Amino acid sequence: TLMSVYGDTSVASKQYPMMSRFIDFLTRHGDPKSGGLVLESQYGDFAHSDSCMSKEYNALPNGQAGSFSYMLGMTYLIDVANATGQRGDVHKYSALLRKLKVAYHSQYWNSSSGNYGVSIAADVFALHLNLVPESLLQSVNASLIRKVKLHLNDPSRSGGVIAWRHLLQVLMKLQQPQLAIAVVNSTLPGTLGHMFLPGQAQTTGTFWWVHLVCLTTQNT
């Protein structure tokens, strides 16, 4: 926020060496057979299937979440490198990110279903990273909107908490503000809105409330 809103790069400059070392660490752990994607499960948080949810609608390979986190971190690193004058790194990591996006699409695109998997998170990840080929955008957009509407009626069709922040951002980008509001306002157990009800996970709810405020600010 200091860098993007106020233009203050002092903290970003100080933390940049650590950030680049971490991305380089993940790069070294990339799978050569999958184009460098990070397929190890420990880097994907818990966006994969929960035992309490229907795996028919929530099956998401750990590597799909891990690779998303890896590439998202790289986009942040590129932003910081650009803001702090690290031109060589901007070129290096941008070229690597382009290759990873191609590899991700090749690894997870399902031409039969017209999406990146059965879960909400699968489509959110691809759309948030802007890696979906132009010719396939309409199919993926429609897939995500359909999944979200189903989720609002049946929360067992969830996408994993790690995808929720990005889900709201993607829905706004798709000009679906009413659907984003419906996600937040839902009171059914298993939905984002349910977290804000009295007696629920208040710490987690507060965490997501901060993201909602930031999202609203970014789109006003």
N, C-alpha and C positions, 0 to 999 in steps of 0.2 A: 504494500500500500504506500509506503514512503516513497518508493521509486515511481510507481505507476501514477499516483495521484499528485504527489508533491514534487516529483523530480529529484528527490534526495537519494543519491546513489551511494552514500557513505557506508551504510550497512551492507548493501549488496556487494560493494567492492571488497569489503573486509571478508565476507563469507564466500566470495566467488571461488577461491582456491579449494575450499572444502566441497563446494557444490560440484565442481568439475571432477574432483577426485572420486566422488561418489558415482557420478555418471560413468566415468571411466571404469570403475569397479564393476558396474552392471554390464558394461560393454564387454569386458573380459569374460563375463559369465554368460554371454549370449550363445545360443546354439547355432553353430555354423550350418547345420543341415536345414535350419529354419530361417536362414537369412539374417541371423544375429539376434533373433527375438529371445527375450528372457523367459524361459519356460519353467524355471524353478518356482515351486509353489509359495515359498516364504516371502516373495516380493509382491504378492497379489492381494494381501489383506483378506477379507472374508466376503468377496463378491461372488464366490462360487456357491454351490447349493448348500442350503441349511437343512439339517435333518428334519426340522419342523415344517418345511415348505415342500410343495409338490415339485419333485425333481423333473417331472415332465416339462415344467415351464421355467425351471431355474438352473438346469444343467449348464455350467459355464466352466470351461477348463481353467484351472489355476493359472496356466501360462498365458491365457488370454488377458486376465486381469493383471498379471505381472508385467506383460509386455506393454499394456496400456500405461501402467504406472511409470515404467521406464521411459516411454516416449513422451509422456506428459512432463516428466521431470526434465527431459531434454529440451522441450519447448521453453520451459521456464529458464533453463540455463542459457539458451540462445538469447532470450529477452535481456537477461542480465549482461551477457557478453556484449550485446549490441549497445546497451545503455552505458557501459563502462569502457567502451572503446577497444574491446578485445576482438578486433576484426578478423584475425586469423582463426580464432575459435568459432566465430560466427559462421565462417565459410566451412570449417571442418565439421562442426556438429550439424549444420543445416544439410550438408550433403549426406551425412550418415542418417539423419532423420528421414530424408526422402527415400532412401533405400529400405529403411525399416517399415515405412508405411506401405511400400509395395509388398514387402514380405508378409506383413500383417494381413493385408487384403488376400494375398494368395493362400495364406494358412487358414483363414477363418471364413471367407466368403462362401456361402451356400447358394449356388445358382438355382437349386430346386425350390428353396423356400424364399429366395430373394432377400435374404438378410444375413447377419453374421452369427446367428444362433437363436435359441429359443427364448432366452431371457431378455428382459429390458436392457440390462447392462451391455449385452453383446452389441446392440445397435447404438446405444449411447456412446460407448467408447469410440466406435468408428466415426460417428458423426462429430463428436467433440474434437477429435484429432484432425478433422477435415481430410480424411484419407479415402473417402468413398468416391470412386470415379463418377464424373458428371452424368454419364449415361445410366447409372444405377441409383442416383439420389432419390428419385421419385419412389422407387420400390422400397428403399430403406426407410425413408420418411414415413411412408404409409404403414410399414411394418411396426415401427416404434409407436406411432399414434394408436394403432390397433391394440398393441400389447398394454399400453398405459390404460386405455379404456377398460380392457379386461381386468387389469389389476385393481382398478377402483371398485369393481364389482366383486372381485375375488382376490383378496390380498395374498393368497397362497401363490399367486402368479407374481412373485416379487423379483426384483433385479439385484438385490444386495445393497446394503447401506452405502458402500463405497461409490455406487453409481448415482445416488440421489442428488447430490449437489450438481453434478454435471447434467443430470436429467433435466433439471429446471432450466439450466442455461441453454441446453439444446432445444427445449420446447419454446423458449423465448425466441431463439434464432429461427425456428420453424414457424414463427408467428402464431403460436398456440398458447397465448397468455391465459385463456380461460381454463385450458387443460392443466397448466402449471398451478393455477390457483386451486383447482379441484384436488390435485395431489396433496397440496399443503393443508387443505381444509378437511380432508377425509378423516373420519374418526374411527374407521374400522381397524381392529388390531392387525399389525403388520404393515401399516401404511406410515408415511412420514408424518402426516398430520396427527396420528394417534400419539406420537411421542410428546406432543405439546399438551396433552390432557393432564389434569391434576392426578398425581400419583404415579405417573409414568416416569421414564428415565429422564429426570430433569437435567442432569449434566449433559447427556447426549442431546436432549432437546435444546438446551441453551447453545450448544455447539452449532446445531443446524440453524437456529434462529439468527446467529451472527452471519451465516452464509446467506440466509434469505434477505437480510438487511443489505448486505453487500450486493446481492443480485439486483434488488430493487433499485439501489443507487446507480448501478451500472446501466440500467435500462430506463432512466428518467432524464 
